[in-house]
């Protein structure tokens, strides 16, 4: 089997990215990491080399440029693994090396679709992808008019953001007056239904593998998944195909959507153009993401027309470690916390194959239980 050289570039301290090296190793990749100190992927036992940058997003981008220039052998794949890096690279889109390594084959249109939430939702509506009804607002009167038309609660999204940081849910018109409007925002109709997500692999704008699930528990209202339940949505393939046509995306990504109450229709919320924290569970759902990565990298072209779709369902809810432990602590869910301590079936969800990452997570849990350190939800997407 051919081996591929892959570089993971990371700025955000996201625990979910620590699942990526094991998957790449299974796909036959030699893995290097370039990023800020103490980033989660760098602690993986499957990483061959680590290159450390200053803890500044623009410095990481600058170091990436220099690093790529100094490589005698080119990488087969450069994974821009978090949203702040995508936004920083977008600002330098006119530089040839940025366009060459940005994860899209659609040029400037693809870059805009990936980095601008307003471009994203407008393009989806024109493509007849079902999204919540919305208005673009640049001042308070426009926002108030949107609230009158769309009703409350009202969802308000900033132009750029991640991990729920750019999203607010406003319960009434009086609450709008205190909102800062430094740039235009998206006012979006609140959708009632069941929250779901999918993880997918795209090759040059074409989805080649995916699996989907309900987000049974989340850590915070807009936070990361804490437990998931497999669910096959037959109409999802069409949505993923349409999104690929708009983005020209190439790589690992995730989408969030609602299964609408009463109708059962899928309403798209957003697409995350980077690896998401459930990628390590693909085989549990009957999907071989390692094979999909080999197809993406050109190592298994004979199977390019064979989509690796989810064929099985897991009836039980799968808790995620350490996210569900933190959720239980914050929610004072003693029963949930005790299950992690005394229910052996949940222990297999822990990161036994990654001892250093396992140690880091256990240390964070102990510190949180002792009240020594406030664990940031946004580090565990």
C-alpha positions in Angstrom: 0.0 0.0 0.0 1.3 3.4 -1.0 2.2 5.8 1.9 1.2 9.4 1.8 2.8 12.4 3.5 0.2 14.5 5.3 0.6 17.8 7.2 -2.0 18.8 9.9 -1.9 22.6 10.4 -3.6 23.7 13.6 -4.1 26.9 15.6 -7.2 26.3 17.7 -6.7 24.1 20.8 -9.4 21.6 19.8 -9.5 18.2 21.4 -11.6 16.8 18.6 -8.5 17.1 16.3 -6.7 14.5 18.4 -8.7 11.8 16.7 -7.4 12.7 13.2 -3.8 11.2 13.4 -5.1 7.7 14.2 -7.5 7.8 11.2 -4.7 9.1 8.9 -2.3 6.4 10.1 -4.9 3.7 9.3 -5.2 5.2 5.8 -1.4 4.7 5.4 -0.3 8.2 6.0 3.0 9.6 7.5 1.8 12.4 9.6 3.4 15.7 10.6 1.9 18.5 12.6 2.5 22.3 12.4 0.8 24.4 15.0 0.8 26.3 18.3 2.4 24.8 21.4 0.4 22.0 23.2 -2.0 21.5 20.3 -3.9 18.2 20.8 -2.8 16.4 17.6 0.9 16.8 18.5 0.4 14.5 21.4 -0.7 11.6 19.2 1.5 8.6 19.1 0.9 8.3 15.4 2.6 11.7 14.6 6.1 11.5 13.2 7.2 15.1 13.5 5.9 18.3 15.1 6.8 21.8 14.1 5.9 24.5 16.7 4.7 28.0 15.8 4.1 31.0 18.1 0.6 31.1 19.6 -0.8 33.5 17.0 -2.9 32.6 14.0 -1.0 34.9 11.6 2.3 33.5 12.8 1.1 30.0 12.1 0.1 31.0 8.5 3.5 32.7 8.0 5.4 29.6 9.4 3.3 27.4 7.1 4.4 29.4 4.1 8.1 29.1 5.0 7.7 25.4 5.9 6.2 24.6 2.5 9.0 26.5 0.7 11.6 24.5 2.6 10.2 21.0 1.9 12.3 18.9 -0.5 9.4 16.4 -0.9 5.9 17.9 -1.2 3.1 16.8 1.1 0.3 14.8 -0.5 -2.3 16.6 1.6 -2.2 19.7 3.8 -5.1 19.7 6.3 -6.2 23.2 7.4 -7.8 21.8 10.5 -9.7 24.7 12.2 -11.8 27.7 11.3 -9.5 30.5 12.6 -6.8 29.3 10.2 -9.3 29.2 7.2 -10.3 32.8 8.0 -6.6 33.9 8.3 -5.7 32.2 5.0 -8.8 33.8 3.3 -7.2 37.2 4.0 -4.2 36.2 2.0 -6.1 34.6 -0.9 -4.3 36.6 -3.5 -1.1 34.8 -2.7 -0.5 31.8 -5.1 0.5 29.4 -2.3 -2.7 30.1 -0.4 -4.9 29.3 -3.3 -2.9 26.2 -4.0 -3.4 24.8 -0.5 -6.9 26.1 0.3 -9.3 23.1 0.4 -11.4 23.9 -2.7 -11.2 23.5 -6.4 -13.8 26.3 -7.0 -11.4 29.3 -6.7 -12.6 32.5 -5.1 -16.2 31.4 -5.2 -15.3 28.3 -3.2 -13.2 30.4 -0.7 -16.1 32.8 -0.2 -18.6 29.9 0.3 -16.3 28.3 2.9 -15.4 31.4 4.9 -18.6 33.6 4.8 -21.8 32.5 6.5 -23.8 35.1 4.5 -22.4 33.9 1.2 -23.0 30.3 2.3 -26.6 30.7 3.2 -27.5 32.8 0.2 -25.9 30.3 -2.2 -27.7 27.5 -0.5 -31.1 29.2 -0.9 -30.4 29.9 -4.6 -29.5 26.2 -5.0 -32.8 25.2 -3.4 -31.1 23.6 -0.4 -33.5 23.9 2.5 -32.2 26.4 5.0 -34.0 28.4 7.7 -35.7 31.6 6.4 -33.4 34.5 7.0 -32.6 38.2 6.5 -29.2 39.9 6.3 -29.1 42.9 8.7 -26.6 45.7 9.0 -28.3 47.8 11.7 -30.8 47.6 14.6 -33.9 48.7 12.6 -33.2 46.0 10.0 -32.7 43.5 12.8 -36.0 44.5 14.5 -37.8 44.2 11.2 -36.4 40.7 10.7 -37.6 39.8 14.2 -41.1 41.0 13.3 -41.1 39.0 10.1 -39.4 35.8 11.3 -40.7 35.7 14.9 -39.1 34.8 18.2 -37.0 33.2 19.4 -34.7 34.6 16.7 -31.3 33.1 15.8 -28.6 35.7 15.1 -25.3 34.6 13.4 -22.2 36.7 12.8 -20.4 36.6 9.4 -17.6 34.4 10.7 -17.4 32.1 13.7 -17.2 28.6 15.0 -18.2 26.2 17.9 -21.3 28.3 18.6 -19.3 31.4 19.4 -20.9 33.4 16.6 -24.5 32.4 17.4 -27.0 34.0 19.7 -30.7 33.1 20.3 -32.8 36.1 21.2 -36.1 35.5 23.0 -37.9 38.8 22.4 -37.6 42.2 20.7 -36.5 43.9 23.8 -33.3 41.8 23.9 -32.2 43.1 20.5 -31.4 46.6 21.7 -28.3 45.4 23.6 -26.7 43.5 20.8 -23.5 45.0 19.3 -23.6 45.3 15.5 -20.0 45.8 14.3 -20.8 44.2 10.9 -23.8 42.8 9.2 -25.4 39.7 10.7 -27.8 36.9 9.7 -31.2 36.9 11.4 -32.5 33.4 11.1 -35.8 31.8 11.8 -35.7 29.4 14.8 -36.3 25.8 13.7 -38.0 23.3 16.0 -36.9 19.7 15.6 -34.2 17.3 16.4 -30.6 18.3 16.0 -28.4 16.1 13.8 -25.0 16.1 12.1 -23.0 14.3 9.5 -19.3 13.7 8.9 -18.2 13.5 5.3 -15.2 13.1 3.0 -15.1 15.1 -0.2 -12.9 14.6 -3.2 -12.8 17.7 -5.5 -16.4 18.7 -4.6 -17.8 15.1 -4.7 -18.9 13.4 -1.5 -17.4 9.9 -1.4 -18.1 8.8 2.2 -20.4 10.0 5.0 -22.3 9.0 8.1 -25.0 10.8 10.1 -26.4 10.8 13.6 -28.7 12.6 16.0 -26.9 14.8 18.6 -28.5 13.2 21.6 -26.7 15.3 24.1 -24.6 18.5 23.7 -22.2 20.2 26.1 -24.1 23.5 26.4 -26.9 24.7 24.1 -24.5 25.6 21.2 -21.6 23.5 22.3 -20.0 20.3 21.0 -21.7 16.9 20.8 -21.6 14.9 24.1 -23.5 11.8 22.9 -24.7 10.7 19.5 -27.2 8.1 18.0 -26.7 6.8 14.5 -29.4 7.7 12.0 -29.6 7.1 8.2 -31.2 10.0 6.3 -31.8 8.9 2.7 -32.2 12.5 1.5 -28.8 13.5 2.9 -26.8 12.3 -0.1 -28.6 14.9 -2.4 -27.8 17.7 0.1 -24.2 16.7 0.4 -23.9 16.6 -3.4 -25.4 20.0 -3.8 -23.1 21.5 -1.2 -20.0 20.0 -2.9 -21.1 21.6 -6.2 -21.1 25.0 -4.5 -17.9 24.6 -2.4 -15.6 22.4 -4.6 -14.4 21.2 -1.2 -11.7 18.7 -0.8 -11.2 17.0 2.5 -12.9 16.1 5.8 -15.9 18.1 7.0 -19.1 18.1 8.9 -22.6 19.5 8.5 -25.3 20.4 11.1 -29.0 20.2 10.4 -32.4 19.8 11.9 -34.9 17.1 11.3 -37.9 19.4 11.3 -40.6 18.8 13.8 -43.8 17.3 12.3 -42.6 17.3 8.7 -39.3 15.3 9.1 -37.6 17.5 6.5 -33.9 18.2 6.8 -33.1 21.9 7.3 -29.4 22.7 6.9 -27.8 24.9 9.6 -24.2 25.1 8.6 -21.2 23.2 7.2 -17.9 23.0 9.1 -15.1 22.7 6.5 -12.7 20.8 8.7 -12.5 17.5 10.6 -15.1 17.0 13.3 -14.8 15.1 16.5 -16.9 12.1 15.5 -14.6 10.9 12.7 -13.2 8.1 14.9 -16.6 6.5 15.1 -17.2 5.9 11.4 -16.5 2.1 11.4 -19.1 1.8 14.2 -21.6 3.1 11.6 -20.4 0.8 8.8 -18.3 3.4 7.0 -14.5 3.0 6.2 -13.2 6.6 6.3 -9.6 5.3 6.0 -10.5 3.8 2.6 -12.2 7.1 1.7 -9.0 9.0 2.5 -7.0 6.7 0.3 -9.5 7.4 -2.5 -9.2 11.2 -1.8 -5.4 10.9 -2.1 -5.5 8.9 -5.3 -4.4 5.6 -3.8 -7.6 3.7 -4.6 -9.0 5.3 -7.8 -10.7 2.1 -8.9 -13.4 2.7 -6.2 -13.9 6.4 -6.8 -17.5 5.9 -8.1 -18.5 3.7 -5.2 -19.8 6.0 -2.4 -18.9 4.7 1.1 -22.3 5.3 2.7 -23.7 4.4 6.0 -25.4 1.0 5.9 -26.0 0.2 9.5 -27.5 1.9 12.5 -26.5 1.7 16.2 -29.6 1.7 18.3 -27.8 2.7 21.5 -26.6 6.2 22.3 -22.8 6.5 22.1 -21.3 8.8 24.7 -18.3 10.8 23.7 -15.2 11.1 25.9 -14.3 13.5 27.5 -17.1 15.8 26.2 -19.9 13.9 28.0 -18.0 13.8 31.3 -17.6 17.6 31.2 -21.3 18.0 30.3 -22.3 15.8 33.3 -20.1 17.9 35.6 -21.5 21.2 34.4 -25.1 19.9 34.4 -24.7 18.4 37.8 -25.8 15.1 36.3 -24.6 12.8 39.0 -26.1 9.7 37.3 -24.3 10.5 34.1 -21.1 11.0 35.9 -21.4 7.8 37.9 -22.0 5.8 34.7 -18.6 6.9 33.5 -17.1 5.6 36.7 -19.0 2.3 37.1 -20.4 1.3 33.7 -17.7 -0.8 31.8 -19.5 -0.5 28.4 -18.8 3.2 28.4 -15.1 2.7 29.2 -14.4 1.5 25.6 -15.3 5.0 24.5 -12.2 6.4 26.3 -9.0 7.1 24.4 -7.0 4.0 25.4 -5.1 3.9 22.1 -3.7 7.4 22.7 -2.1 7.3 26.2 -0.8 10.9 26.2 -4.1 12.4 25.0 -5.9 10.2 27.5 -3.7 11.5 30.3 -4.4 15.1 29.2 -8.1 14.6 29.2 -8.1 12.9 32.6 -6.0 15.7 34.0 -8.6 18.3 32.7 -11.4 16.2 34.3 -9.7 16.0 37.7 -9.0 19.8 37.6 -12.6 20.5 36.8 -13.9 18.3 39.5 -11.6 20.0 42.0 -12.6 23.4 40.8 -9.0 24.3 40.1 -9.5 25.1 36.5 -12.4 26.2 34.3 -12.4 24.0 31.3 -13.3 25.9 28.1 -16.1 24.2 26.2 -14.7 25.5 22.9 -11.5 23.4 23.3 -13.5 20.2 22.9 -15.2 20.6 19.5 
